[in-house]
Amino acid sequence: MNETSNSAISISITRDERIASSPTSKGNQIKWRTNDGFWLKADDFGYEGLAEAVASRMLALSNISSFATYDTCTIEEEGTEYRGCVSKDFLAPGEQLITIHRLYETHGRDINGEFQRKSGKDRLCSLVETVTSWTDLPDFGPWLGKLLEFDAFILNEDRHTANIAVILKPDMTFGLMPVFDNGAAFMSDSSRDYPLHLSIFRLLNKVRSRPIVTHFDKQLEAVNDAIGLSLKFNRNFTKDICNCKLQTQEELNRVATIIEIQQRRYSHLFE
């Protein structure tokens, strides 16, 4: 990795290190994996790299102990430059990331079908009980509860069941995954769903949660009823947490304003 003149991280990469475009709920995102174990993701529809970096800085001040750390960067691939983010691969040799969607498929179960005609609480209880029985991870429920609380705070729209996972170890036991993939947070889709020139308060009504229900407050009610709320931060956030060299001032202001709004809305997280 190299530093540019404005102290932002700049990474040169080859086409051979590119991974097939990774589908998200909003489109296909270009990703790379370097030979020395770093993952790179290009911004696709706005400022996903900024969202990842700010989310990981917030997690460092929370009672969530395991998470992927992201930094914004420029990525140069054989003459083409992208803006994006970089993180260290958190999997140890021989470990595999098994998504909840894949886990259900492996057991011949259709998670979407099982969610039908159930309340948010019942969906979450069923999910936790089922995954816990398959993985023997008694802390899966509390871990998932904190994850969904954090998603509500950062307005992460992309926490579908292929974006929640457990780690399969070489000895065939399971472990909890670090929190990762928060690029759809903070209304980062500025090219389509959340244009920067529109009012945040007007756009807040468009944001939708996943995977239990589509409204963050109702999803938090389900978490409270099924698991209990337990996320905490050890201090309030200032605008400094959004300080990233590659972003426009408009993007930085947008994220900082969202954080201010959410701190007032979820003030209990800082008690």
NUKOL-181794 format. One record per residue (C-alpha): y, x, z. Coordinates in nm, 4 decimals. Example, Ala and Ser with C-alpha at 12.3 -4.5 7.8 and 13.67 -1.06 7.14 Angstrom:
NUKOL-181794
-0.4500 | 1.2300 | 0.7800
-0.1060 | 1.3670 | 0.7140
***
This chain:
NUKOL-181794
0.0000 | 0.0000 | 0.0000
0.3502 | 0.1170 | -0.0801
0.6890 | 0.0213 | 0.0582
0.9618 | -0.0927 | -0.1803
1.3256 | 0.0003 | -0.1322
1.3899 | -0.3139 | 0.0740
1.0921 | -0.2415 | 0.3038
0.8704 | -0.5132 | 0.1584
0.5052 | -0.4320 | 0.0993
0.4174 | -0.3574 | -0.2633
0.0547 | -0.3377 | -0.3756
-0.0810 | -0.2209 | -0.7106
-0.4077 | -0.3795 | -0.8126
-0.6400 | -0.3773 | -1.1130
-0.7690 | -0.6769 | -1.3037
-1.1218 | -0.5831 | -1.1979
-1.0307 | -0.6586 | -0.8339
-0.9279 | -1.0148 | -0.9147
-1.1493 | -1.2908 | -0.7786
-1.1983 | -1.6086 | -0.9801
-0.9037 | -1.8395 | -0.9175
-0.9594 | -2.0215 | -0.5901
-0.9205 | -2.4015 | -0.5987
-0.7005 | -2.5671 | -0.3382
-0.5943 | -2.9287 | -0.2965
-0.2916 | -2.8477 | -0.5121
-0.4297 | -2.6220 | -0.7846
-0.5849 | -2.2828 | -0.8524
-0.4520 | -1.9786 | -0.6679
-0.5054 | -1.6240 | -0.7950
-0.6752 | -1.3981 | -0.5393
-0.7843 | -1.0355 | -0.5269
-1.0036 | -0.8298 | -0.2956
-0.9346 | -0.4578 | -0.2768
-1.2018 | -0.1938 | -0.2404
-1.0686 | -0.1074 | 0.1063
-1.1142 | -0.4599 | 0.2395
-0.7835 | -0.6418 | 0.1897
-0.7353 | -0.9898 | 0.0448
-0.4321 | -1.0695 | -0.1706
-0.3084 | -1.4134 | -0.2746
-0.0374 | -1.4895 | -0.5295
0.2192 | -1.7618 | -0.4701
0.1291 | -2.0488 | -0.6998
0.3505 | -2.3493 | -0.6339
0.6227 | -2.2161 | -0.4024
0.6332 | -1.9890 | -0.0972
0.2719 | -1.9889 | 0.0258
0.2930 | -1.6203 | 0.1242
0.5875 | -1.6918 | 0.3526
0.3988 | -1.9848 | 0.5068
0.0970 | -1.7613 | 0.5766
0.3088 | -1.4844 | 0.7308
0.5084 | -1.7161 | 0.9562
0.1971 | -1.9074 | 1.0654
0.0203 | -1.5872 | 1.1719
0.3293 | -1.4729 | 1.3661
0.3283 | -1.8054 | 1.5490
-0.0433 | -1.7772 | 1.6239
0.0233 | -1.4401 | 1.7891
0.2326 | -1.6316 | 2.0468
-0.0280 | -1.9016 | 2.1081
-0.3463 | -1.9453 | 2.3097
-0.5481 | -1.9225 | 1.9875
-0.6969 | -1.5773 | 2.0238
-0.8558 | -1.5174 | 1.6820
-0.6653 | -1.5460 | 1.3547
-0.6032 | -1.3634 | 1.0285
-0.2738 | -1.1732 | 1.0109
-0.0758 | -1.2109 | 0.6884
0.2232 | -1.0205 | 0.5501
0.4290 | -1.1119 | 0.2464
0.4055 | -0.8663 | -0.0411
0.4535 | -0.8094 | -0.4109
0.1364 | -0.7652 | -0.6141
0.1469 | -0.5642 | -0.9361
-0.1518 | -0.6174 | -1.1633
-0.1419 | -0.3971 | -1.4730
0.2232 | -0.4637 | -1.5519
0.2484 | -0.8206 | -1.4202
0.4138 | -0.8757 | -1.0832
0.3388 | -1.1591 | -0.8432
0.4871 | -1.2564 | -0.5111
0.2288 | -1.3372 | -0.2449
0.0645 | -1.2198 | 0.0762
-0.1958 | -0.9745 | 0.2038
-0.4469 | -0.9906 | 0.4885
-0.7340 | -0.7799 | 0.6170
-1.0858 | -0.9119 | 0.5597
-1.1975 | -1.0423 | 0.9004
-1.5696 | -1.0589 | 0.8171
-1.7890 | -0.7771 | 0.9438
-2.0552 | -0.6296 | 0.7123
-2.3299 | -0.8820 | 0.6490
-2.1318 | -1.1812 | 0.7739
-2.0769 | -1.4924 | 0.5613
-1.8188 | -1.7686 | 0.5810
-1.9933 | -2.1070 | 0.5710
-1.7607 | -2.4016 | 0.5162
-1.8220 | -2.7291 | 0.6964
-1.8589 | -2.8987 | 0.3579
-2.1321 | -2.6524 | 0.2609
-2.2980 | -2.6834 | 0.6026
-2.3329 | -3.0593 | 0.5553
-2.4643 | -3.0125 | 0.2012
-2.7235 | -2.7609 | 0.3248
-2.8553 | -3.0263 | 0.5642
-2.8554 | -3.2924 | 0.2918
-2.5623 | -3.4802 | 0.4420
-2.2482 | -3.6226 | 0.2752
-1.9563 | -3.5726 | 0.5119
-1.7210 | -3.7899 | 0.3069
-1.9727 | -4.0722 | 0.3020
-2.0258 | -4.0446 | 0.6768
-1.6506 | -4.0664 | 0.7374
-1.6270 | -4.4054 | 0.5703
-1.5705 | -4.7096 | 0.7917
-1.5155 | -4.4948 | 1.1011
-1.2061 | -4.4562 | 1.3171
-1.0331 | -4.1189 | 1.3409
-1.1805 | -4.0623 | 1.6877
-1.5325 | -4.1499 | 1.5710
-1.5015 | -3.9227 | 1.2663
-1.3943 | -3.6300 | 1.4804
-1.6595 | -3.6922 | 1.7468
-1.9294 | -3.7128 | 1.4798
-1.8074 | -3.3938 | 1.3123
-1.7973 | -3.1960 | 1.6376
-2.1333 | -3.3211 | 1.7635
-2.3051 | -3.2547 | 1.4302
-2.1662 | -2.9056 | 1.3733
-2.2294 | -2.8083 | 1.7367
-2.5940 | -2.9159 | 1.7088
-2.6432 | -2.7148 | 1.3887
-2.4628 | -2.3994 | 1.4980
-2.5169 | -2.3932 | 1.8747
-2.1445 | -2.3264 | 1.9194
-2.0351 | -2.5173 | 2.2332
-1.6717 | -2.4143 | 2.1787
-1.6524 | -2.5563 | 1.8258
-1.4879 | -2.8783 | 1.9468
-1.2073 | -2.7165 | 2.1509
-1.1525 | -2.4619 | 1.8712
-1.1236 | -2.7364 | 1.6073
-0.8903 | -2.9355 | 1.8308
-0.6480 | -2.6445 | 1.8619
-0.6675 | -2.5826 | 1.4877
-0.5726 | -2.9422 | 1.4058
-0.2915 | -2.9319 | 1.6634
-0.1558 | -2.6178 | 1.4994
-0.1818 | -2.7813 | 1.1563
0.0312 | -3.0685 | 1.2824
0.2985 | -2.8299 | 1.4084
0.3197 | -2.6305 | 1.0837
0.2574 | -2.9348 | 0.8580
-0.0481 | -2.7820 | 0.6923
-0.1702 | -3.0266 | 0.4279
-0.4724 | -2.8263 | 0.3093
-0.7187 | -2.8382 | 0.6015
-0.9977 | -3.0099 | 0.4067
-1.3641 | -2.9618 | 0.5004
-1.3953 | -2.6680 | 0.2589
-1.1136 | -2.5027 | 0.4554
-1.2841 | -2.5253 | 0.7953
-1.5735 | -2.2884 | 0.8449
-1.8051 | -2.1019 | 1.0767
-1.9327 | -1.7458 | 1.0441
-2.3010 | -1.6850 | 0.9756
-2.4024 | -1.3475 | 1.1200
-2.6793 | -1.1175 | 0.9920
-2.9058 | -1.2252 | 1.2810
-2.8637 | -1.5891 | 1.1596
-2.6566 | -1.6944 | 1.4603
-2.3139 | -1.8515 | 1.4157
-1.9652 | -1.7606 | 1.5328
-1.6250 | -1.9281 | 1.5236
-1.3984 | -1.8262 | 1.2370
-1.0492 | -1.6852 | 1.2919
-0.7749 | -1.9260 | 1.1880
-0.6809 | -1.8524 | 0.8269
-0.5470 | -2.0114 | 0.5079
-0.2208 | -2.1793 | 0.6116
-0.0445 | -2.1396 | 0.2777
0.0164 | -2.5121 | 0.2309
0.2210 | -2.5315 | 0.5528
0.5987 | -2.5723 | 0.5957
0.6318 | -2.7798 | 0.2750
0.5609 | -2.4663 | 0.0724
0.5048 | -2.6616 | -0.2509
0.8699 | -2.6304 | -0.3497
0.7984 | -2.6486 | -0.7227
0.6571 | -3.0018 | -0.7162
0.6174 | -3.2044 | -0.3965
0.8978 | -3.0598 | -0.1825
1.1899 | -2.9354 | -0.3956
1.4277 | -2.7173 | -0.1970
1.7348 | -2.9204 | -0.2912
1.6022 | -3.2359 | -0.1218
1.6540 | -3.3219 | 0.2449
1.3780 | -3.2146 | 0.4822
1.4075 | -3.5441 | 0.6695
1.3553 | -3.7348 | 0.3459
1.0491 | -3.5238 | 0.2618
0.8814 | -3.5383 | 0.6045
0.7471 | -3.8842 | 0.5273
0.5512 | -3.7424 | 0.2318
0.3523 | -3.4843 | 0.4280
-0.0132 | -3.5787 | 0.4774
-0.2761 | -3.4387 | 0.7137
-0.6443 | -3.3632 | 0.6609
-0.9416 | -3.3926 | 0.7134
-0.9778 | -3.6695 | 0.9744
-0.6936 | -3.9043 | 0.8782
-0.3888 | -3.8669 | 0.6543
-0.1165 | -3.8968 | 0.9214
-0.0577 | -3.6045 | 1.1575
0.0306 | -3.8202 | 1.4591
-0.2825 | -4.0325 | 1.4165
-0.4917 | -3.7190 | 1.3700
-0.3491 | -3.5810 | 1.6948
-0.4380 | -3.9101 | 1.8668
-0.7958 | -3.8606 | 1.7498
-0.7947 | -3.5033 | 1.8820
-0.6577 | -3.6181 | 2.2176
-0.9147 | -3.8979 | 2.2489
-1.2162 | -3.6990 | 2.1277
-1.1479 | -3.3452 | 2.2528
-0.8205 | -3.3230 | 2.4430
-0.4987 | -3.1454 | 2.3501
-0.4873 | -2.7798 | 2.4563
-0.2668 | -2.5756 | 2.2173
0.0121 | -2.3817 | 2.3890
0.2762 | -2.1283 | 2.2841
0.4142 | -1.8737 | 2.5299
0.7742 | -1.8998 | 2.4098
1.0007 | -2.0850 | 2.1701
1.0442 | -1.9538 | 1.8168
1.3713 | -1.8178 | 1.6820
1.4804 | -1.7746 | 1.3219
1.3649 | -1.4117 | 1.3397
1.0070 | -1.5302 | 1.3017
1.0897 | -1.6256 | 0.9415
1.2312 | -1.2840 | 0.8504
1.0537 | -1.1859 | 0.5263
1.2136 | -0.9571 | 0.2680
1.0816 | -1.1253 | -0.0456
1.2003 | -1.4789 | 0.0150
1.5172 | -1.6540 | -0.0912
1.7604 | -1.7603 | 0.1786
1.6936 | -2.1199 | 0.0820
1.3217 | -2.0768 | 0.1512
1.3841 | -1.9031 | 0.4829
1.6263 | -2.1757 | 0.5906
1.3739 | -2.4461 | 0.4975
1.0978 | -2.2943 | 0.7133
1.3328 | -2.2204 | 1.0040
1.4610 | -2.5793 | 1.0016
1.1075 | -2.7214 | 0.9983
1.0193 | -2.5051 | 1.2997
1.3291 | -2.6269 | 1.4863
1.2357 | -2.9892 | 1.4153
0.8751 | -2.9383 | 1.5216
0.9722 | -2.7574 | 1.8428
1.1753 | -3.0596 | 1.9467
0.9004 | -3.2978 | 1.8393
0.6208 | -3.1098 | 2.0183
0.8139 | -2.9715 | 2.3135
0.5060 | -3.0119 | 2.5391
0.3458 | -2.7153 | 2.3582
0.5985 | -2.4817 | 2.5225
0.5713 | -2.6022 | 2.8825
***
